[in-house]
Amino acid sequence: MPKDEEMLPNSICPYAMAKLAGEHYMRVFARVYGVETVVLRYFNVFGPYQDPTSHYSDVLAIFCRKMLAGEQPTI
């Protein structure tokens, strides 16, 4: 810590590695077939069915839960 954009991926999380593999597939298709590709990395995506009590909840759900409980969200 802290991390920056220049660091190489070094995850032990299967989910993160699957996403990275998808990015590599996109690069290969771009090189081999000339297909224009775009990779988007979404962080803190939220929606109506998200579990705000989960350890994997995004920051928006945590902030809303705290504010609804009359607490101050910590940034």
PyMOL Python script that loads the backbone (N, CA, C, O; Angstrom):
from pymol import cmd

cmd.read_pdbstr("""\
ATOM      1  N   MET A   1       0.833  -1.169   0.000  1.00  0.00           N
ATOM      2  CA  MET A   1       0.000   0.000   0.000  1.00  0.00           C
ATOM      3  C   MET A   1       0.886   1.244   0.000  1.00  0.00           C
ATOM      4  O   MET A   1       1.964   1.190   0.592  1.00  0.00           O
ATOM      5  N   PRO A   2       0.524   2.302  -0.591  1.00  0.00           N
ATOM      6  CA  PRO A   2      -0.615   2.439  -1.507  1.00  0.00           C
ATOM      7  C   PRO A   2      -0.312   1.793  -2.854  1.00  0.00           C
ATOM      8  O   PRO A   2       0.846   1.552  -3.197  1.00  0.00           O
ATOM      9  N   LYS A   3      -1.365   1.520  -3.606  1.00  0.00           N
ATOM     10  CA  LYS A   3      -1.234   0.927  -4.936  1.00  0.00           C
ATOM     11  C   LYS A   3      -1.372   2.019  -5.984  1.00  0.00           C
ATOM     12  O   LYS A   3      -1.984   3.058  -5.738  1.00  0.00           O
ATOM     13  N   ASP A   4      -0.798   1.774  -7.156  1.00  0.00           N
ATOM     14  CA  ASP A   4      -0.947   2.741  -8.242  1.00  0.00           C
ATOM     15  C   ASP A   4      -1.153   2.008  -9.560  1.00  0.00           C
ATOM     16  O   ASP A   4      -1.037   0.784  -9.621  1.00  0.00           O
ATOM     17  N   GLU A   5      -1.455   2.751 -10.602  1.00  0.00           N
ATOM     18  CA  GLU A   5      -1.793   2.191 -11.904  1.00  0.00           C
ATOM     19  C   GLU A   5      -0.635   1.502 -12.591  1.00  0.00           C
ATOM     20  O   GLU A   5      -0.853   0.703 -13.502  1.00  0.00           O
ATOM     21  N   GLU A   6       0.594   1.787 -12.183  1.00  0.00           N
ATOM     22  CA  GLU A   6       1.769   1.205 -12.823  1.00  0.00           C
ATOM     23  C   GLU A   6       2.103  -0.186 -12.296  1.00  0.00           C
ATOM     24  O   GLU A   6       2.950  -0.872 -12.869  1.00  0.00           O
ATOM     25  N   MET A   7       1.452  -0.615 -11.215  1.00  0.00           N
ATOM     26  CA  MET A   7       1.738  -1.918 -10.620  1.00  0.00           C
ATOM     27  C   MET A   7       1.200  -3.036 -11.510  1.00  0.00           C
ATOM     28  O   MET A   7       0.136  -2.909 -12.114  1.00  0.00           O
ATOM     29  N   LEU A   8       1.953  -4.130 -11.579  1.00  0.00           N
ATOM     30  CA  LEU A   8       1.504  -5.289 -12.333  1.00  0.00           C
ATOM     31  C   LEU A   8       0.483  -6.071 -11.514  1.00  0.00           C
ATOM     32  O   LEU A   8       0.569  -6.095 -10.286  1.00  0.00           O
ATOM     33  N   PRO A   9      -0.489  -6.714 -12.177  1.00  0.00           N
ATOM     34  CA  PRO A   9      -1.474  -7.515 -11.446  1.00  0.00           C
ATOM     35  C   PRO A   9      -0.791  -8.656 -10.701  1.00  0.00           C
ATOM     36  O   PRO A   9       0.086  -9.323 -11.251  1.00  0.00           O
ATOM     37  N   ASN A  10      -1.187  -8.878  -9.468  1.00  0.00           N
ATOM     38  CA  ASN A  10      -0.604  -9.939  -8.655  1.00  0.00           C
ATOM     39  C   ASN A  10      -1.654 -10.455  -7.676  1.00  0.00           C
ATOM     40  O   ASN A  10      -1.413 -10.518  -6.470  1.00  0.00           O
ATOM     41  N   SER A  11      -2.815 -10.823  -8.203  1.00  0.00           N
ATOM     42  CA  SER A  11      -3.933 -11.225  -7.367  1.00  0.00           C
ATOM     43  C   SER A  11      -3.917 -12.723  -7.105  1.00  0.00           C
ATOM     44  O   SER A  11      -3.408 -13.502  -7.912  1.00  0.00           O
ATOM     45  N   ILE A  12      -4.480 -13.115  -5.970  1.00  0.00           N
ATOM     46  CA  ILE A  12      -4.711 -14.531  -5.692  1.00  0.00           C
ATOM     47  C   ILE A  12      -6.210 -14.820  -5.690  1.00  0.00           C
ATOM     48  O   ILE A  12      -6.640 -15.905  -5.297  1.00  0.00           O
ATOM     49  N   CYS A  13      -6.994 -13.850  -6.128  1.00  0.00           N
ATOM     50  CA  CYS A  13      -8.457 -13.972  -6.156  1.00  0.00           C
ATOM     51  C   CYS A  13      -8.894 -14.528  -7.521  1.00  0.00           C
ATOM     52  O   CYS A  13      -8.624 -13.904  -8.547  1.00  0.00           O
ATOM     53  N   PRO A  14      -9.562 -15.683  -7.548  1.00  0.00           N
ATOM     54  CA  PRO A  14     -10.006 -16.248  -8.833  1.00  0.00           C
ATOM     55  C   PRO A  14     -10.895 -15.292  -9.628  1.00  0.00           C
ATOM     56  O   PRO A  14     -10.795 -15.240 -10.854  1.00  0.00           O
ATOM     57  N   TYR A  15     -11.755 -14.543  -8.959  1.00  0.00           N
ATOM     58  CA  TYR A  15     -12.632 -13.590  -9.656  1.00  0.00           C
ATOM     59  C   TYR A  15     -11.803 -12.527 -10.371  1.00  0.00           C
ATOM     60  O   TYR A  15     -12.046 -12.226 -11.539  1.00  0.00           O
ATOM     61  N   ALA A  16     -10.834 -11.967  -9.674  1.00  0.00           N
ATOM     62  CA  ALA A  16      -9.987 -10.934 -10.274  1.00  0.00           C
ATOM     63  C   ALA A  16      -9.176 -11.503 -11.434  1.00  0.00           C
ATOM     64  O   ALA A  16      -9.003 -10.832 -12.452  1.00  0.00           O
ATOM     65  N   MET A  17      -8.683 -12.714 -11.297  1.00  0.00           N
ATOM     66  CA  MET A  17      -7.884 -13.306 -12.357  1.00  0.00           C
ATOM     67  C   MET A  17      -8.741 -13.623 -13.583  1.00  0.00           C
ATOM     68  O   MET A  17      -8.266 -13.514 -14.714  1.00  0.00           O
ATOM     69  N   ALA A  18     -10.003 -14.014 -13.367  1.00  0.00           N
ATOM     70  CA  ALA A  18     -10.901 -14.259 -14.500  1.00  0.00           C
ATOM     71  C   ALA A  18     -11.153 -12.962 -15.261  1.00  0.00           C
ATOM     72  O   ALA A  18     -11.215 -12.968 -16.490  1.00  0.00           O
ATOM     73  N   LYS A  19     -11.298 -11.858 -14.546  1.00  0.00           N
ATOM     74  CA  LYS A  19     -11.491 -10.567 -15.209  1.00  0.00           C
ATOM     75  C   LYS A  19     -10.238 -10.178 -15.994  1.00  0.00           C
ATOM     76  O   LYS A  19     -10.341  -9.664 -17.109  1.00  0.00           O
ATOM     77  N   LEU A  20      -9.064 -10.416 -15.425  1.00  0.00           N
ATOM     78  CA  LEU A  20      -7.809 -10.111 -16.110  1.00  0.00           C
ATOM     79  C   LEU A  20      -7.662 -10.972 -17.364  1.00  0.00           C
ATOM     80  O   LEU A  20      -7.209 -10.486 -18.400  1.00  0.00           O
ATOM     81  N   ALA A  21      -8.046 -12.252 -17.274  1.00  0.00           N
ATOM     82  CA  ALA A  21      -7.981 -13.131 -18.445  1.00  0.00           C
ATOM     83  C   ALA A  21      -8.870 -12.584 -19.560  1.00  0.00           C
ATOM     84  O   ALA A  21      -8.489 -12.613 -20.730  1.00  0.00           O
ATOM     85  N   GLY A  22     -10.053 -12.083 -19.200  1.00  0.00           N
ATOM     86  CA  GLY A  22     -10.938 -11.484 -20.191  1.00  0.00           C
ATOM     87  C   GLY A  22     -10.300 -10.294 -20.884  1.00  0.00           C
ATOM     88  O   GLY A  22     -10.470 -10.103 -22.088  1.00  0.00           O
ATOM     89  N   GLU A  23      -9.563  -9.493 -20.119  1.00  0.00           N
ATOM     90  CA  GLU A  23      -8.867  -8.352 -20.716  1.00  0.00           C
ATOM     91  C   GLU A  23      -7.796  -8.819 -21.701  1.00  0.00           C
ATOM     92  O   GLU A  23      -7.607  -8.209 -22.753  1.00  0.00           O
ATOM     93  N   HIS A  24      -7.105  -9.889 -21.360  1.00  0.00           N
ATOM     94  CA  HIS A  24      -6.085 -10.425 -22.277  1.00  0.00           C
ATOM     95  C   HIS A  24      -6.733 -10.980 -23.553  1.00  0.00           C
ATOM     96  O   HIS A  24      -6.198 -10.794 -24.646  1.00  0.00           O
ATOM     97  N   TYR A  25      -7.875 -11.657 -23.422  1.00  0.00           N
ATOM     98  CA  TYR A  25      -8.596 -12.131 -24.600  1.00  0.00           C
ATOM     99  C   TYR A  25      -8.957 -10.960 -25.509  1.00  0.00           C
ATOM    100  O   TYR A  25      -8.840 -11.063 -26.730  1.00  0.00           O
ATOM    101  N   MET A  26      -9.386  -9.867 -24.930  1.00  0.00           N
ATOM    102  CA  MET A  26      -9.750  -8.695 -25.724  1.00  0.00           C
ATOM    103  C   MET A  26      -8.540  -8.179 -26.507  1.00  0.00           C
ATOM    104  O   MET A  26      -8.653  -7.845 -27.686  1.00  0.00           O
ATOM    105  N   ARG A  27      -7.388  -8.119 -25.847  1.00  0.00           N
ATOM    106  CA  ARG A  27      -6.167  -7.653 -26.539  1.00  0.00           C
ATOM    107  C   ARG A  27      -5.801  -8.590 -27.695  1.00  0.00           C
ATOM    108  O   ARG A  27      -5.409  -8.133 -28.769  1.00  0.00           O
ATOM    109  N   VAL A  28      -5.930  -9.903 -27.470  1.00  0.00           N
ATOM    110  CA  VAL A  28      -5.614 -10.872 -28.518  1.00  0.00           C
ATOM    111  C   VAL A  28      -6.550 -10.697 -29.705  1.00  0.00           C
ATOM    112  O   VAL A  28      -6.093 -10.675 -30.848  1.00  0.00           O
ATOM    113  N   PHE A  29      -7.849 -10.573 -29.458  1.00  0.00           N
ATOM    114  CA  PHE A  29      -8.801 -10.374 -30.553  1.00  0.00           C
ATOM    115  C   PHE A  29      -8.488  -9.082 -31.308  1.00  0.00           C
ATOM    116  O   PHE A  29      -8.615  -9.034 -32.531  1.00  0.00           O
ATOM    117  N   ALA A  30      -8.085  -8.052 -30.597  1.00  0.00           N
ATOM    118  CA  ALA A  30      -7.734  -6.795 -31.257  1.00  0.00           C
ATOM    119  C   ALA A  30      -6.526  -6.990 -32.175  1.00  0.00           C
ATOM    120  O   ALA A  30      -6.512  -6.509 -33.307  1.00  0.00           O
ATOM    121  N   ARG A  31      -5.521  -7.697 -31.677  1.00  0.00           N
ATOM    122  CA  ARG A  31      -4.305  -7.907 -32.484  1.00  0.00           C
ATOM    123  C   ARG A  31      -4.530  -8.854 -33.646  1.00  0.00           C
ATOM    124  O   ARG A  31      -4.089  -8.584 -34.763  1.00  0.00           O
ATOM    125  N   VAL A  32      -5.218  -9.970 -33.391  1.00  0.00           N
ATOM    126  CA  VAL A  32      -5.365 -11.004 -34.412  1.00  0.00           C
ATOM    127  C   VAL A  32      -6.420 -10.647 -35.458  1.00  0.00           C
ATOM    128  O   VAL A  32      -6.211 -10.839 -36.656  1.00  0.00           O
ATOM    129  N   TYR A  33      -7.558 -10.125 -34.990  1.00  0.00           N
ATOM    130  CA  TYR A  33      -8.676  -9.894 -35.906  1.00  0.00           C
ATOM    131  C   TYR A  33      -8.948  -8.427 -36.204  1.00  0.00           C
ATOM    132  O   TYR A  33      -9.842  -8.114 -36.991  1.00  0.00           O
ATOM    133  N   GLY A  34      -8.200  -7.533 -35.594  1.00  0.00           N
ATOM    134  CA  GLY A  34      -8.412  -6.117 -35.838  1.00  0.00           C
ATOM    135  C   GLY A  34      -9.707  -5.596 -35.248  1.00  0.00           C
ATOM    136  O   GLY A  34     -10.217  -4.558 -35.671  1.00  0.00           O
ATOM    137  N   VAL A  35     -10.240  -6.318 -34.265  1.00  0.00           N
ATOM    138  CA  VAL A  35     -11.490  -5.915 -33.628  1.00  0.00           C
ATOM    139  C   VAL A  35     -11.191  -4.862 -32.569  1.00  0.00           C
ATOM    140  O   VAL A  35     -10.386  -5.087 -31.665  1.00  0.00           O
ATOM    141  N   GLU A  36     -11.847  -3.709 -32.690  1.00  0.00           N
ATOM    142  CA  GLU A  36     -11.663  -2.675 -31.682  1.00  0.00           C
ATOM    143  C   GLU A  36     -12.335  -3.115 -30.389  1.00  0.00           C
ATOM    144  O   GLU A  36     -13.497  -3.523 -30.401  1.00  0.00           O
ATOM    145  N   THR A  37     -11.623  -3.038 -29.286  1.00  0.00           N
ATOM    146  CA  THR A  37     -12.168  -3.477 -28.005  1.00  0.00           C
ATOM    147  C   THR A  37     -12.026  -2.377 -26.961  1.00  0.00           C
ATOM    148  O   THR A  37     -11.178  -1.491 -27.065  1.00  0.00           O
ATOM    149  N   VAL A  38     -12.879  -2.464 -25.960  1.00  0.00           N
ATOM    150  CA  VAL A  38     -12.841  -1.536 -24.840  1.00  0.00           C
ATOM    151  C   VAL A  38     -13.055  -2.354 -23.574  1.00  0.00           C
ATOM    152  O   VAL A  38     -13.949  -3.197 -23.514  1.00  0.00           O
ATOM    153  N   VAL A  39     -12.236  -2.102 -22.571  1.00  0.00           N
ATOM    154  CA  VAL A  39     -12.381  -2.777 -21.288  1.00  0.00           C
ATOM    155  C   VAL A  39     -12.759  -1.730 -20.251  1.00  0.00           C
ATOM    156  O   VAL A  39     -12.077  -0.716 -20.103  1.00  0.00           O
ATOM    157  N   LEU A  40     -13.844  -1.979 -19.537  1.00  0.00           N
ATOM    158  CA  LEU A  40     -14.289  -1.072 -18.482  1.00  0.00           C
ATOM    159  C   LEU A  40     -14.134  -1.779 -17.139  1.00  0.00           C
ATOM    160  O   LEU A  40     -14.567  -2.921 -16.983  1.00  0.00           O
ATOM    161  N   ARG A  41     -13.530  -1.118 -16.191  1.00  0.00           N
ATOM    162  CA  ARG A  41     -13.391  -1.664 -14.840  1.00  0.00           C
ATOM    163  C   ARG A  41     -14.266  -0.853 -13.907  1.00  0.00           C
ATOM    164  O   ARG A  41     -13.906   0.247 -13.487  1.00  0.00           O
ATOM    165  N   TYR A  42     -15.417  -1.411 -13.591  1.00  0.00           N
ATOM    166  CA  TYR A  42     -16.365  -0.717 -12.728  1.00  0.00           C
ATOM    167  C   TYR A  42     -16.034  -0.958 -11.253  1.00  0.00           C
ATOM    168  O   TYR A  42     -15.740  -2.081 -10.844  1.00  0.00           O
ATOM    169  N   PHE A  43     -16.087   0.088 -10.486  1.00  0.00           N
ATOM    170  CA  PHE A  43     -15.911  -0.004  -9.044  1.00  0.00           C
ATOM    171  C   PHE A  43     -17.111   0.660  -8.387  1.00  0.00           C
ATOM    172  O   PHE A  43     -17.621   1.671  -8.869  1.00  0.00           O
ATOM    173  N   ASN A  44     -17.547   0.085  -7.297  1.00  0.00           N
ATOM    174  CA  ASN A  44     -18.674   0.619  -6.536  1.00  0.00           C
ATOM    175  C   ASN A  44     -19.939   0.732  -7.376  1.00  0.00           C
ATOM    176  O   ASN A  44     -20.635   1.747  -7.342  1.00  0.00           O
ATOM    177  N   VAL A  45     -20.226  -0.328  -8.133  1.00  0.00           N
ATOM    178  CA  VAL A  45     -21.479  -0.402  -8.868  1.00  0.00           C
ATOM    179  C   VAL A  45     -22.557  -0.791  -7.873  1.00  0.00           C
ATOM    180  O   VAL A  45     -22.334  -1.646  -7.016  1.00  0.00           O
ATOM    181  N   PHE A  46     -23.727  -0.168  -7.979  1.00  0.00           N
ATOM    182  CA  PHE A  46     -24.767  -0.453  -7.005  1.00  0.00           C
ATOM    183  C   PHE A  46     -26.112  -0.595  -7.697  1.00  0.00           C
ATOM    184  O   PHE A  46     -26.285  -0.181  -8.843  1.00  0.00           O
ATOM    185  N   GLY A  47     -27.064  -1.190  -6.979  1.00  0.00           N
ATOM    186  CA  GLY A  47     -28.393  -1.369  -7.530  1.00  0.00           C
ATOM    187  C   GLY A  47     -29.380  -1.758  -6.448  1.00  0.00           C
ATOM    188  O   GLY A  47     -28.996  -1.936  -5.292  1.00  0.00           O
ATOM    189  N   PRO A  48     -30.659  -1.894  -6.812  1.00  0.00           N
ATOM    190  CA  PRO A  48     -31.716  -2.108  -5.821  1.00  0.00           C
ATOM    191  C   PRO A  48     -31.645  -3.452  -5.094  1.00  0.00           C
ATOM    192  O   PRO A  48     -32.198  -3.561  -4.000  1.00  0.00           O
ATOM    193  N   TYR A  49     -30.997  -4.474  -5.641  1.00  0.00           N
ATOM    194  CA  TYR A  49     -30.971  -5.789  -5.007  1.00  0.00           C
ATOM    195  C   TYR A  49     -29.651  -6.073  -4.298  1.00  0.00           C
ATOM    196  O   TYR A  49     -29.387  -7.207  -3.897  1.00  0.00           O
ATOM    197  N   GLN A  50     -28.849  -5.071  -4.149  1.00  0.00           N
ATOM    198  CA  GLN A  50     -27.564  -5.231  -3.479  1.00  0.00           C
ATOM    199  C   GLN A  50     -27.780  -5.395  -1.981  1.00  0.00           C
ATOM    200  O   GLN A  50     -28.627  -4.723  -1.392  1.00  0.00           O
ATOM    201  N   ASP A  51     -27.017  -6.282  -1.374  1.00  0.00           N
ATOM    202  CA  ASP A  51     -27.103  -6.509   0.071  1.00  0.00           C
ATOM    203  C   ASP A  51     -26.191  -5.517   0.783  1.00  0.00           C
ATOM    204  O   ASP A  51     -24.970  -5.672   0.741  1.00  0.00           O
ATOM    205  N   PRO A  52     -26.756  -4.499   1.437  1.00  0.00           N
ATOM    206  CA  PRO A  52     -25.915  -3.474   2.076  1.00  0.00           C
ATOM    207  C   PRO A  52     -25.189  -3.979   3.327  1.00  0.00           C
ATOM    208  O   PRO A  52     -24.327  -3.279   3.859  1.00  0.00           O
ATOM    209  N   THR A  53     -25.524  -5.180   3.802  1.00  0.00           N
ATOM    210  CA  THR A  53     -24.848  -5.713   4.989  1.00  0.00           C
ATOM    211  C   THR A  53     -23.688  -6.635   4.635  1.00  0.00           C
ATOM    212  O   THR A  53     -22.963  -7.087   5.521  1.00  0.00           O
ATOM    213  N   SER A  54     -23.508  -6.916   3.351  1.00  0.00           N
ATOM    214  CA  SER A  54     -22.435  -7.803   2.912  1.00  0.00           C
ATOM    215  C   SER A  54     -21.075  -7.129   3.080  1.00  0.00           C
ATOM    216  O   SER A  54     -20.956  -5.909   2.969  1.00  0.00           O
ATOM    217  N   HIS A  55     -20.061  -7.937   3.349  1.00  0.00           N
ATOM    218  CA  HIS A  55     -18.686  -7.415   3.433  1.00  0.00           C
ATOM    219  C   HIS A  55     -18.218  -6.906   2.074  1.00  0.00           C
ATOM    220  O   HIS A  55     -17.249  -6.151   1.992  1.00  0.00           O
ATOM    221  N   TYR A  56     -18.905  -7.319   1.006  1.00  0.00           N
ATOM    222  CA  TYR A  56     -18.525  -6.901  -0.337  1.00  0.00           C
ATOM    223  C   TYR A  56     -19.364  -5.737  -0.846  1.00  0.00           C
ATOM    224  O   TYR A  56     -19.278  -5.375  -2.019  1.00  0.00           O
ATOM    225  N   SER A  57     -20.163  -5.158   0.018  1.00  0.00           N
ATOM    226  CA  SER A  57     -20.986  -4.020  -0.384  1.00  0.00           C
ATOM    227  C   SER A  57     -20.108  -2.859  -0.819  1.00  0.00           C
ATOM    228  O   SER A  57     -19.000  -2.662  -0.322  1.00  0.00           O
ATOM    229  N   ASP A  58     -20.635  -2.106  -1.753  1.00  0.00           N
ATOM    230  CA  ASP A  58     -19.866  -0.940  -2.180  1.00  0.00           C
ATOM    231  C   ASP A  58     -20.061   0.205  -1.194  1.00  0.00           C
ATOM    232  O   ASP A  58     -20.912   0.144  -0.307  1.00  0.00           O
ATOM    233  N   VAL A  59     -19.288   1.206  -1.363  1.00  0.00           N
ATOM    234  CA  VAL A  59     -19.263   2.329  -0.438  1.00  0.00           C
ATOM    235  C   VAL A  59     -20.602   3.075  -0.402  1.00  0.00           C
ATOM    236  O   VAL A  59     -20.986   3.591   0.648  1.00  0.00           O
ATOM    237  N   LEU A  60     -21.316   3.138  -1.527  1.00  0.00           N
ATOM    238  CA  LEU A  60     -22.594   3.852  -1.533  1.00  0.00           C
ATOM    239  C   LEU A  60     -23.614   3.190  -0.617  1.00  0.00           C
ATOM    240  O   LEU A  60     -24.329   3.882   0.108  1.00  0.00           O
ATOM    241  N   ALA A  61     -23.693   1.861  -0.638  1.00  0.00           N
ATOM    242  CA  ALA A  61     -24.638   1.160   0.230  1.00  0.00           C
ATOM    243  C   ALA A  61     -24.264   1.358   1.699  1.00  0.00           C
ATOM    244  O   ALA A  61     -25.138   1.542   2.546  1.00  0.00           O
ATOM    245  N   ILE A  62     -22.987   1.322   1.992  1.00  0.00           N
ATOM    246  CA  ILE A  62     -22.531   1.536   3.369  1.00  0.00           C
ATOM    247  C   ILE A  62     -22.866   2.949   3.823  1.00  0.00           C
ATOM    248  O   ILE A  62     -23.358   3.136   4.936  1.00  0.00           O
ATOM    249  N   PHE A  63     -22.609   3.946   2.983  1.00  0.00           N
ATOM    250  CA  PHE A  63     -22.916   5.339   3.325  1.00  0.00           C
ATOM    251  C   PHE A  63     -24.415   5.513   3.567  1.00  0.00           C
ATOM    252  O   PHE A  63     -24.819   6.132   4.552  1.00  0.00           O
ATOM    253  N   CYS A  64     -25.243   4.966   2.666  1.00  0.00           N
ATOM    254  CA  CYS A  64     -26.697   5.109   2.812  1.00  0.00           C
ATOM    255  C   CYS A  64     -27.183   4.453   4.096  1.00  0.00           C
ATOM    256  O   CYS A  64     -28.004   5.023   4.815  1.00  0.00           O
ATOM    257  N   ARG A  65     -26.675   3.247   4.387  1.00  0.00           N
ATOM    258  CA  ARG A  65     -27.091   2.550   5.605  1.00  0.00           C
ATOM    259  C   ARG A  65     -26.750   3.371   6.840  1.00  0.00           C
ATOM    260  O   ARG A  65     -27.561   3.482   7.759  1.00  0.00           O
ATOM    261  N   LYS A  66     -25.538   3.952   6.864  1.00  0.00           N
ATOM    262  CA  LYS A  66     -25.131   4.766   8.009  1.00  0.00           C
ATOM    263  C   LYS A  66     -25.981   6.034   8.126  1.00  0.00           C
ATOM    264  O   LYS A  66     -26.398   6.399   9.225  1.00  0.00           O
ATOM    265  N   MET A  67     -26.238   6.700   7.009  1.00  0.00           N
ATOM    266  CA  MET A  67     -27.029   7.931   7.058  1.00  0.00           C
ATOM    267  C   MET A  67     -28.464   7.658   7.471  1.00  0.00           C
ATOM    268  O   MET A  67     -29.049   8.439   8.222  1.00  0.00           O
ATOM    269  N   LEU A  68     -29.048   6.553   6.991  1.00  0.00           N
ATOM    270  CA  LEU A  68     -30.408   6.195   7.392  1.00  0.00           C
ATOM    271  C   LEU A  68     -30.482   5.861   8.884  1.00  0.00           C
ATOM    272  O   LEU A  68     -31.531   6.014   9.510  1.00  0.00           O
ATOM    273  N   ALA A  69     -29.362   5.406   9.446  1.00  0.00           N
ATOM    274  CA  ALA A  69     -29.319   5.095  10.883  1.00  0.00           C
ATOM    275  C   ALA A  69     -28.937   6.328  11.697  1.00  0.00           C
ATOM    276  O   ALA A  69     -28.776   6.248  12.915  1.00  0.00           O
ATOM    277  N   GLY A  70     -28.791   7.478  11.014  1.00  0.00           N
ATOM    278  CA  GLY A  70     -28.427   8.711  11.713  1.00  0.00           C
ATOM    279  C   GLY A  70     -26.956   8.801  12.067  1.00  0.00           C
ATOM    280  O   GLY A  70     -26.561   9.625  12.893  1.00  0.00           O
ATOM    281  N   GLU A  71     -26.138   7.954  11.444  1.00  0.00           N
ATOM    282  CA  GLU A  71     -24.694   7.957  11.705  1.00  0.00           C
ATOM    283  C   GLU A  71     -23.969   8.759  10.644  1.00  0.00           C
ATOM    284  O   GLU A  71     -24.509   9.005   9.566  1.00  0.00           O
ATOM    285  N   GLN A  72     -22.757   9.165  10.944  1.00  0.00           N
ATOM    286  CA  GLN A  72     -21.904   9.907  10.010  1.00  0.00           C
ATOM    287  C   GLN A  72     -21.085   8.924   9.195  1.00  0.00           C
ATOM    288  O   GLN A  72     -20.322   8.153   9.777  1.00  0.00           O
ATOM    289  N   PRO A  73     -21.210   8.915   7.862  1.00  0.00           N
ATOM    290  CA  PRO A  73     -20.361   8.017   7.074  1.00  0.00           C
ATOM    291  C   PRO A  73     -18.912   8.487   7.102  1.00  0.00           C
ATOM    292  O   PRO A  73     -18.633   9.686   7.060  1.00  0.00           O
ATOM    293  N   THR A  74     -18.010   7.539   7.172  1.00  0.00           N
ATOM    294  CA  THR A  74     -16.576   7.859   7.191  1.00  0.00           C
ATOM    295  C   THR A  74     -16.003   7.709   5.796  1.00  0.00           C
ATOM    296  O   THR A  74     -16.183   6.681   5.144  1.00  0.00           O
ATOM    297  N   ILE A  75     -15.320   8.730   5.350  1.00  0.00           N
ATOM    298  CA  ILE A  75     -14.665   8.672   4.032  1.00  0.00           C
ATOM    299  C   ILE A  75     -13.194   8.391   4.248  1.00  0.00           C
ATOM    300  O   ILE A  75     -12.436   8.297   3.283  1.00  0.00           O
TER     301      ILE A  75
END
""", "prot")
cmd.dss("prot")
cmd.show_as("cartoon", "prot")
cmd.util.cbc("prot")
cmd.orient("prot")
